[in-house]
Amino acid sequence: HHLTAASGFYDKLTEVRPLGKSSRAQLAMTVLSLHHLGLTDIAWHLFDQISKDGLQAGGEAYSYWLFIAGETRNPQREIDVFEQMARTAHTRGLQGACWNAVVVRCLTLGDESRARRSLQVMDMEELCNPLSEVLRQRLGLPAPRSAVGNIDWRRREKDEHEWVTNSLGFS
């Protein structure tokens, strides 16, 4: 598509990686605008490109894609968004929580294969937690190789917030 074609909007938007605050905000506004204009397929095309490139789109863009998935009754896309969030989250706690969401939604939709694969990723990444273990047992899977721990939540340090700028004025 022309939005993601070479030297197009997407290249400019993702020129600096990881995406900065301005790029994440532009992405989020673009996703919601495309949906409101009836160009939801293009919004998903942007998501697919972001996913392919392994980029962290930011909470606002992910929220809009989740909104679109719900409004269009597309649970597979909802799972895709949670999985991308899990793969790119900045903290292990958020990764574990997002993987849990992937597994729960997969089980709700009867996609046991994807649920099993997600639990395997959690085990390999050492993200197993009490909920993932309840879900693992529900699927009749063997105990994980990695230790089971609590989801690690912590407050972000002041310099980790998006609105904090460095000495050059960039966040």
C-alpha positions as CSV (number, residue, x, y, z in Angstrom):
1,H,0.0,0.0,0.0
2,H,1.2,3.6,-0.7
3,L,1.3,4.4,3.1
4,T,3.9,1.8,3.6
5,A,5.6,1.9,0.2
6,A,9.3,2.8,0.0
7,S,10.0,6.4,0.7
8,G,6.5,6.9,1.9
9,F,4.7,7.9,5.0
10,Y,5.7,4.8,6.9
11,D,9.4,5.2,6.1
12,K,9.4,8.8,7.4
13,L,7.3,7.8,10.5
14,T,9.7,5.0,11.4
15,E,12.9,6.6,10.3
16,V,14.1,6.9,13.9
17,R,13.9,3.6,15.8
18,P,12.7,3.0,18.4
19,L,9.8,5.3,17.6
20,G,9.9,8.6,19.4
21,K,7.0,10.3,21.2
22,S,6.1,12.3,18.1
23,S,6.1,9.3,15.8
24,R,4.0,7.2,18.2
25,A,1.5,10.1,18.5
26,Q,1.4,10.5,14.7
27,L,0.9,6.8,14.3
28,A,-2.0,6.7,16.8
29,M,-3.7,9.7,15.1
30,T,-3.3,8.1,11.7
31,V,-4.7,4.7,12.8
32,L,-7.9,6.3,14.3
33,S,-8.3,8.7,11.4
34,L,-8.1,5.9,8.9
35,H,-10.7,4.0,10.7
36,H,-13.1,7.0,11.0
37,L,-12.6,7.5,7.2
38,G,-13.7,3.9,6.5
39,L,-10.1,2.9,5.7
40,T,-9.8,0.3,8.4
41,D,-8.0,-2.1,6.1
42,I,-5.2,0.4,5.8
43,A,-5.0,0.9,9.5
44,W,-4.5,-2.9,9.8
45,H,-1.9,-2.7,7.0
46,L,0.1,-0.2,9.2
47,F,-0.3,-2.6,12.1
48,D,1.0,-5.5,10.1
49,Q,4.0,-3.5,9.0
50,I,4.8,-2.3,12.5
51,S,4.5,-5.9,13.7
52,K,6.7,-7.2,10.9
53,D,9.4,-4.6,11.8
54,G,9.1,-5.5,15.5
55,L,8.4,-1.9,16.5
56,Q,6.7,-0.7,19.7
57,A,3.8,1.4,18.5
58,G,2.9,2.9,21.9
59,G,-0.1,2.5,24.1
60,E,-2.3,5.0,22.3
61,A,-1.9,3.3,18.9
62,Y,-2.4,-0.2,20.5
63,S,-5.5,1.1,22.2
64,Y,-6.9,2.3,18.9
65,W,-6.2,-1.0,17.2
66,L,-8.0,-2.8,20.1
67,F,-10.9,-0.4,19.8
68,I,-11.1,-1.0,16.1
69,A,-10.9,-4.8,16.6
70,G,-13.8,-4.6,19.1
71,E,-15.9,-2.2,17.0
72,T,-15.5,-4.4,13.9
73,R,-15.9,-7.6,15.9
74,N,-12.6,-9.0,14.9
75,P,-11.2,-11.1,17.8
76,Q,-8.3,-12.5,15.8
77,R,-7.0,-8.9,15.3
78,E,-7.5,-8.2,19.0
79,I,-5.3,-11.2,19.8
80,D,-2.7,-10.0,17.2
81,V,-2.6,-6.6,19.0
82,F,-2.1,-8.1,22.4
83,E,0.6,-10.4,21.0
84,Q,2.5,-7.5,19.5
85,M,2.2,-5.6,22.8
86,A,3.6,-8.7,24.6
87,R,6.5,-8.9,22.2
88,T,7.4,-5.2,22.4
89,A,6.5,-4.1,25.9
90,H,9.1,-2.2,27.8
91,T,8.7,-4.2,31.1
92,R,8.6,-7.9,31.8
93,G,5.5,-7.4,33.9
94,L,3.6,-5.9,31.0
95,Q,4.9,-8.6,28.7
96,G,3.5,-11.3,31.0
97,A,0.2,-9.6,31.4
98,C,-0.2,-9.2,27.6
99,W,0.7,-12.8,27.0
100,N,-1.9,-13.8,29.6
101,A,-4.4,-11.7,27.6
102,V,-3.4,-13.5,24.4
103,V,-3.9,-16.9,26.0
104,V,-7.3,-16.0,27.6
105,R,-8.6,-14.6,24.3
106,C,-7.3,-17.7,22.4
107,L,-9.1,-20.0,24.8
108,T,-12.3,-18.0,24.5
109,L,-12.2,-18.3,20.7
110,G,-11.2,-22.0,20.9
111,D,-7.7,-21.5,19.4
112,E,-5.9,-23.9,21.7
113,S,-2.9,-24.2,19.3
114,R,-2.1,-20.5,19.5
115,A,-2.8,-20.5,23.3
116,R,-0.2,-23.3,23.6
117,R,2.4,-21.5,21.5
118,S,1.9,-18.4,23.6
119,L,2.4,-20.3,26.8
120,Q,5.6,-21.8,25.3
121,V,6.9,-18.3,24.6
122,M,6.1,-17.3,28.1
123,D,8.1,-20.3,29.4
124,M,11.1,-19.6,27.1
125,E,11.1,-15.9,28.1
126,E,10.7,-16.8,31.8
127,L,7.4,-14.9,32.1
128,C,5.4,-17.7,33.7
129,N,3.1,-16.4,36.5
130,P,0.2,-17.7,38.5
131,L,-2.5,-17.0,35.8
132,S,-0.4,-18.5,33.1
133,E,-0.1,-21.6,35.2
134,V,-3.9,-21.9,35.7
135,L,-4.2,-21.5,31.9
136,R,-1.5,-24.1,31.3
137,Q,-3.2,-26.6,33.6
138,R,-6.6,-25.9,31.8
139,L,-4.9,-27.0,28.6
140,G,-3.4,-30.0,30.2
141,L,0.2,-28.9,29.5
142,P,3.2,-30.1,31.5
143,A,4.8,-27.9,34.1
144,P,7.0,-25.1,32.6
145,R,10.8,-25.4,32.5
146,S,11.2,-21.9,33.9
147,A,10.2,-20.8,37.4
148,V,6.8,-19.4,38.0
149,G,6.8,-15.9,39.6
150,N,4.6,-13.0,40.2
151,I,4.0,-10.4,37.5
152,D,6.7,-7.8,38.2
153,W,5.0,-4.4,38.4
154,R,7.0,-1.3,39.2
155,R,6.6,2.3,38.9
156,R,8.5,3.8,36.0
157,E,11.4,6.0,36.9
158,K,10.9,9.7,36.1
159,D,13.4,9.5,33.2
160,E,11.4,6.6,31.7
161,H,8.3,8.6,31.0
162,E,7.5,9.7,27.5
163,W,7.1,13.3,28.5
164,V,10.6,13.6,30.0
165,T,13.1,15.2,27.7
166,N,16.9,14.9,27.6
167,S,19.4,17.8,27.5
168,L,18.9,18.1,23.8
169,G,15.1,18.5,24.2
170,F,14.2,15.0,22.9
171,S,12.3,12.4,24.7
